[in-house]
Amino acid sequence: MIKLTNGTKTITRSKEQYEANLNHFKMRGYTPVDSVKKEIKKTTVKDISDKVVELKPKKKKQGKRNEQNYNDESKEMVKVGMG
């Protein structure tokens, strides 16, 4: 049996089946696990801090209008609508 991986999924197949369908497995991105070596990269604080995106401050919403102005505007709208 031979283990094959495409990076995310690992499958096991017989050696004969793998050799018979070698082009099929290569086309699908599968390679033997032994030939795939994972690189372990050590990260530093500087690398991480370079990738951090600072968020923009949220815009402040306007407060409620005072009721007197709101009522005056609504009365004007009524007058214009009937006029």
Sine and cosine of phi, psi and omega as CSV:
sin_phi,cos_phi,sin_psi,cos_psi,sin_omega,cos_omega
0.00,0.00,0.56,-0.83,0.01,-1.00
-0.77,-0.64,0.65,-0.76,0.02,-1.00
-1.00,-0.09,0.72,-0.69,0.01,-1.00
-0.85,-0.53,0.55,-0.84,0.03,-1.00
-0.64,-0.77,0.49,-0.87,0.09,-1.00
-0.90,-0.44,0.30,0.95,0.00,-1.00
0.96,-0.29,-0.67,0.74,-0.01,-1.00
-0.91,-0.41,-0.54,0.84,-0.09,-1.00
-0.89,-0.46,0.65,-0.76,0.03,-1.00
-0.87,-0.49,0.75,-0.66,0.02,-1.00
-0.79,-0.61,0.35,-0.94,0.07,-1.00
-0.87,-0.49,0.73,-0.68,0.03,-1.00
-0.69,-0.73,0.32,-0.95,0.05,-1.00
-0.96,0.28,0.44,-0.90,-0.03,-1.00
-0.87,0.49,-0.64,0.77,-0.01,-1.00
-0.90,0.44,-0.68,0.73,0.00,-1.00
-0.91,0.42,-0.64,0.77,0.01,-1.00
-0.90,0.44,-0.72,0.70,-0.02,-1.00
-0.92,0.38,-0.56,0.83,0.00,-1.00
-0.94,0.33,-0.53,0.85,-0.07,-1.00
-0.89,-0.46,0.62,0.79,-0.07,-1.00
-0.86,0.52,-0.71,0.71,0.00,-1.00
-0.90,0.44,-0.61,0.79,0.02,-1.00
-0.88,0.47,-0.72,0.70,-0.02,-1.00
-0.93,0.36,-0.62,0.79,0.04,-1.00
-0.91,0.42,-0.64,0.77,0.01,-1.00
-0.89,0.46,-0.59,0.81,0.01,-1.00
-0.99,0.13,-0.12,0.99,0.06,-1.00
1.00,-0.04,0.19,0.98,-0.01,-1.00
-1.00,0.04,0.70,-0.71,0.07,-1.00
-0.69,-0.72,0.41,-0.91,0.04,-1.00
-0.87,0.49,0.59,-0.81,-0.05,-1.00
-0.89,0.45,-0.55,0.83,-0.02,-1.00
-0.89,0.46,-0.59,0.81,-0.04,-1.00
-0.99,0.16,-0.28,0.96,0.00,-1.00
-1.00,-0.05,0.91,-0.42,0.04,-1.00
-0.94,-0.34,0.78,-0.62,0.02,-1.00
-1.00,0.09,0.75,-0.67,0.08,-1.00
-1.00,0.07,0.76,-0.65,0.06,-1.00
-0.97,-0.23,0.91,-0.41,-0.05,-1.00
-0.97,-0.24,0.77,-0.64,0.04,-1.00
-1.00,0.06,0.77,-0.64,0.00,-1.00
-0.98,-0.19,0.47,-0.88,0.04,-1.00
-0.91,-0.42,0.22,-0.98,0.00,-1.00
-0.89,0.45,-0.58,0.82,0.00,-1.00
-0.90,0.44,-0.67,0.74,0.02,-1.00
-0.88,0.48,-0.66,0.75,-0.03,-1.00
-0.94,0.34,-0.68,0.73,-0.04,-1.00
-0.93,0.38,-0.46,0.89,0.05,-1.00
-0.93,0.38,-0.50,0.87,-0.07,-1.00
-1.00,0.02,-0.15,0.99,-0.03,-1.00
-0.97,0.26,0.76,-0.65,0.01,-1.00
-0.98,-0.22,0.80,-0.60,0.02,-1.00
-0.99,0.16,0.69,-0.72,-0.02,-1.00
-0.99,0.11,0.56,-0.83,0.04,-1.00
-0.98,0.22,0.56,-0.83,0.05,-1.00
-0.92,0.38,0.58,-0.82,-0.02,-1.00
-0.94,0.34,0.55,-0.83,0.06,-1.00
-0.95,0.30,0.63,-0.78,0.02,-1.00
-0.99,0.16,0.71,-0.71,0.03,-1.00
-0.98,0.18,0.52,-0.85,0.06,-1.00
-0.94,0.34,0.56,-0.83,0.03,-1.00
-0.96,0.29,0.07,-1.00,0.04,-1.00
-0.92,0.40,0.55,-0.84,0.08,-1.00
-0.94,0.34,0.48,-0.88,0.06,-1.00
-0.95,0.32,0.47,-0.88,-0.19,-0.98
-0.90,0.43,-0.49,0.87,-0.04,-1.00
-0.91,0.42,-0.75,0.67,0.02,-1.00
-0.89,0.45,-0.64,0.77,-0.02,-1.00
-0.89,0.45,-0.69,0.72,0.01,-1.00
-0.92,0.39,-0.64,0.77,0.01,-1.00
-0.88,0.48,-0.68,0.73,-0.02,-1.00
-0.92,0.40,-0.64,0.77,-0.03,-1.00
-0.92,0.38,-0.57,0.82,0.04,-1.00
-0.91,0.40,-0.64,0.76,0.01,-1.00
-0.90,0.44,-0.61,0.79,-0.01,-1.00
-0.90,0.43,-0.63,0.78,0.01,-1.00
-0.91,0.41,-0.69,0.72,0.00,-1.00
-0.89,0.46,-0.67,0.74,-0.02,-1.00
-0.92,0.39,-0.63,0.78,-0.02,-1.00
-0.91,0.41,-0.59,0.81,-0.03,-1.00
-1.00,0.09,-0.34,0.94,-0.20,-0.98
-0.95,0.32,0.00,0.00,0.00,0.00
